[in-house]
Amino acid sequence: MKESLEYKKSIREFRGFVSLRNKVTLWLSVVVLIGYYSFVLSIGLFPDILGYRLGPSSITLGIIVGVSLIALCIIVTGLYTFFANQYFDRRQGEILRELEKSGALEDLKNGQGY
């Protein structure tokens, strides 16, 4: 295992990148889970409110909330896709090239990186 400054910098950048990607993924997942669990909980606790009809139509507040939840999931998926395409993929390629150049990539593949 090499201990050069470039090696340590590459490993540090790799760990920082993985940490950032995991944090973004976690927070977007939390947003979706909170939305779904709030909706299911509101069905159980406030069925009369979600069953409220909006005007003379058969559309209820629950339908609007459900469609909004689907829209939220589409937006969150779009955000992650945008971040992945615009930042994560490009940065991952840069970091992998740096790791390969410093020799850290082979150590990480063999489980020897720190």
Residue frames relative to the residue before (quaternion, step in Angstrom):
aa qw qx qy qz dx dy dz
M 1.0000 0.0000 0.0000 0.0000 0.00 0.00 0.00
K 0.3456 -0.7473 0.5370 0.1834 3.56 -0.80 1.04
E 0.2205 -0.7884 0.5640 0.1083 3.54 -1.15 0.61
S 0.2989 0.7751 -0.5130 0.2162 3.61 1.11 0.55
L 0.6556 -0.5155 0.3860 0.3943 3.53 -1.32 0.37
E 0.6409 0.5230 -0.3164 0.4643 3.58 1.02 -0.81
Y 0.6182 0.5480 -0.3241 0.4610 3.56 1.07 -0.82
K 0.6922 0.4746 -0.2778 0.4674 3.59 0.80 -1.01
K 0.6362 0.5262 -0.3245 0.4616 3.57 1.03 -0.82
S 0.6495 0.5229 -0.3148 0.4535 3.59 0.95 -0.86
I 0.6592 0.5007 -0.3029 0.4723 3.56 0.95 -0.91
R 0.6522 0.5205 -0.3103 0.4554 3.59 0.95 -0.89
E 0.6610 0.4944 -0.3073 0.4735 3.60 0.95 -0.85
F 0.6292 0.5362 -0.3283 0.4570 3.57 1.02 -0.82
R 0.6815 0.4809 -0.2864 0.4716 3.58 0.86 -0.94
G 0.6419 0.5192 -0.3203 0.4646 3.59 1.02 -0.77
F 0.6474 0.5202 -0.3114 0.4618 3.56 1.00 -0.84
V 0.6636 0.4948 -0.3023 0.4726 3.58 0.89 -0.94
S 0.6385 0.5284 -0.3204 0.4587 3.57 1.00 -0.81
L 0.6612 0.5000 -0.3059 0.4682 3.61 0.91 -0.90
R 0.6609 0.5060 -0.3090 0.4601 3.57 0.88 -0.92
N 0.6634 0.4980 -0.3049 0.4679 3.59 0.96 -0.82
K 0.6399 0.5206 -0.3299 0.4591 3.61 1.01 -0.75
V 0.6472 0.5040 -0.3239 0.4714 3.59 0.92 -0.86
T 0.6603 0.5073 -0.3026 0.4638 3.57 0.91 -0.92
L 0.6556 0.5176 -0.3119 0.4528 3.57 0.93 -0.88
W 0.6987 0.4761 -0.2906 0.4479 3.59 0.81 -0.94
L 0.6459 0.4947 -0.3311 0.4780 3.59 0.99 -0.72
S 0.6321 0.5171 -0.3282 0.4746 3.59 1.05 -0.70
V 0.6329 0.5301 -0.3276 0.4594 3.59 1.00 -0.81
V 0.6245 0.5370 -0.3397 0.4541 3.59 0.99 -0.80
V 0.6805 0.4793 -0.2891 0.4729 3.59 0.88 -0.94
L 0.6771 0.4952 -0.3045 0.4513 3.60 0.87 -0.90
I 0.6303 0.5136 -0.3382 0.4739 3.58 1.00 -0.74
G 0.6382 0.5317 -0.3235 0.4532 3.57 0.98 -0.82
Y 0.6973 0.4678 -0.2784 0.4664 3.58 0.82 -0.99
Y 0.6991 0.4655 -0.2919 0.4576 3.60 0.80 -0.92
S 0.6109 0.5319 -0.3542 0.4673 3.58 1.09 -0.62
F 0.6472 0.5186 -0.3140 0.4621 3.56 0.98 -0.84
V 0.6811 0.4744 -0.2934 0.4743 3.59 0.84 -0.95
L 0.6494 0.5104 -0.3150 0.4675 3.59 0.98 -0.81
S 0.6632 0.4955 -0.3143 0.4646 3.58 0.97 -0.78
I 0.5847 0.5544 -0.3771 0.4567 3.61 1.11 -0.53
G 0.7057 0.4627 -0.2636 0.4674 3.55 0.97 -0.88
L 0.7611 0.4021 -0.2099 0.4636 3.59 0.95 -0.84
F 0.8176 0.1657 -0.0543 0.5488 3.57 1.03 -0.76
P 0.0468 0.8429 -0.5353 0.0283 3.62 0.70 0.97
D 0.6212 0.5524 -0.3527 0.4296 3.60 1.07 -0.64
I 0.6485 0.5115 -0.3229 0.4622 3.58 1.03 -0.77
L 0.6954 0.4534 -0.2832 0.4803 3.60 0.90 -0.87
G 0.6622 0.4949 -0.3017 0.4749 3.60 1.18 -0.43
Y 0.4272 0.7133 -0.4578 0.3147 3.60 1.28 -0.04
R 0.3419 -0.7500 0.5345 0.1870 3.57 -0.76 1.07
L 0.3182 -0.7369 0.5715 0.1709 3.51 -1.04 0.89
G 0.8210 -0.0717 -0.0108 0.5664 3.54 -0.14 1.32
P 0.7449 -0.4063 0.2802 0.4490 3.57 -1.21 -0.38
S 0.5374 0.6388 -0.4065 0.3714 3.62 1.23 -0.06
S 0.5651 -0.5937 0.4478 0.3573 3.54 -1.31 0.04
I 0.4613 0.6640 -0.4542 0.3742 3.60 1.26 0.19
T 0.1569 -0.7926 0.5854 0.0670 3.54 -0.85 1.03
L 0.6715 -0.4789 0.3775 0.4211 3.52 -1.32 0.21
G 0.6074 0.5678 -0.3438 0.4363 3.60 1.09 -0.67
I 0.6320 0.5181 -0.3299 0.4726 3.58 1.03 -0.74
I 0.6494 0.5120 -0.3112 0.4684 3.58 0.96 -0.86
V 0.6627 0.4912 -0.3035 0.4769 3.58 0.93 -0.88
G 0.6487 0.5229 -0.3133 0.4557 3.62 0.98 -0.80
V 0.6589 0.4811 -0.3024 0.4929 3.58 0.96 -0.85
S 0.6283 0.5271 -0.3330 0.4652 3.59 1.05 -0.72
L 0.6321 0.5287 -0.3240 0.4648 3.56 1.07 -0.73
I 0.6307 0.5095 -0.3236 0.4877 3.58 1.03 -0.76
A 0.6463 0.5115 -0.3144 0.4710 3.59 0.98 -0.83
L 0.6170 0.5419 -0.3391 0.4590 3.60 1.03 -0.78
C 0.6705 0.4969 -0.3005 0.4618 3.58 0.91 -0.89
I 0.6319 0.5148 -0.3291 0.4769 3.58 1.04 -0.72
I 0.6539 0.5104 -0.3079 0.4660 3.58 0.96 -0.84
V 0.6618 0.4982 -0.3071 0.4686 3.60 0.91 -0.91
T 0.6415 0.5071 -0.3201 0.4783 3.60 0.99 -0.80
G 0.6490 0.5129 -0.3091 0.4692 3.58 1.01 -0.80
L 0.6345 0.5248 -0.3278 0.4632 3.58 1.01 -0.77
Y 0.6726 0.4815 -0.3097 0.4690 3.56 0.87 -0.89
T 0.6409 0.5209 -0.3251 0.4607 3.59 0.95 -0.83
F 0.6399 0.5209 -0.3199 0.4656 3.58 0.99 -0.83
F 0.6712 0.4860 -0.2972 0.4744 3.59 0.87 -0.95
A 0.6577 0.5175 -0.3152 0.4475 3.58 0.94 -0.88
N 0.7166 0.4505 -0.2590 0.4653 3.58 0.86 -0.93
Q 0.7477 0.4241 -0.2309 0.4558 3.58 0.90 -0.87
Y 0.8189 0.2306 -0.1021 0.5156 3.58 0.98 -0.73
F 0.7285 0.4824 -0.2798 0.3978 3.57 0.53 -1.18
D 0.6915 0.4814 -0.2974 0.4490 3.61 0.77 -0.98
R 0.6641 0.5012 -0.3025 0.4650 3.57 0.94 -0.90
R 0.6858 0.4813 -0.2817 0.4676 3.57 0.86 -0.98
Q 0.6211 0.5399 -0.3428 0.4531 3.59 1.01 -0.75
G 0.6470 0.5166 -0.3182 0.4618 3.59 0.96 -0.80
E 0.6448 0.5173 -0.3128 0.4678 3.58 1.00 -0.86
I 0.6805 0.4906 -0.2906 0.4603 3.56 0.87 -0.95
L 0.6455 0.5126 -0.3304 0.4598 3.60 0.96 -0.78
R 0.6336 0.5112 -0.3353 0.4741 3.60 1.03 -0.71
E 0.6491 0.5069 -0.3132 0.4729 3.60 1.00 -0.81
L 0.6470 0.5160 -0.3140 0.4653 3.58 0.99 -0.84
E 0.6642 0.5012 -0.3045 0.4636 3.56 0.97 -0.84
K 0.6541 0.5234 -0.3063 0.4521 3.56 1.01 -0.87
S 0.7217 0.4337 -0.2475 0.4794 3.59 0.98 -0.81
G 0.5150 -0.6499 0.4174 0.3716 3.61 1.22 -0.27
A 0.4977 0.6825 -0.4145 0.3387 3.58 1.25 -0.05
L 0.5672 0.6225 -0.3870 0.3755 3.58 1.13 -0.56
E 0.6570 0.4973 -0.3099 0.4743 3.59 0.95 -0.83
D 0.6421 0.5146 -0.3288 0.4634 3.60 1.00 -0.77
L 0.6516 0.5041 -0.3155 0.4708 3.59 0.99 -0.81
K 0.6411 0.5206 -0.3281 0.4585 3.58 0.99 -0.78
N 0.7189 0.4244 -0.2364 0.4972 3.58 1.09 -0.73
G 0.5268 -0.6621 0.3942 0.3588 3.59 1.28 0.07
Q 0.5375 0.6503 -0.3871 0.3719 3.57 1.22 0.39
G 0.5295 0.6343 -0.4186 0.3769 3.64 1.22 -0.18
Y 0.3219 -0.7628 0.5252 0.1969 3.54 -1.13 0.50
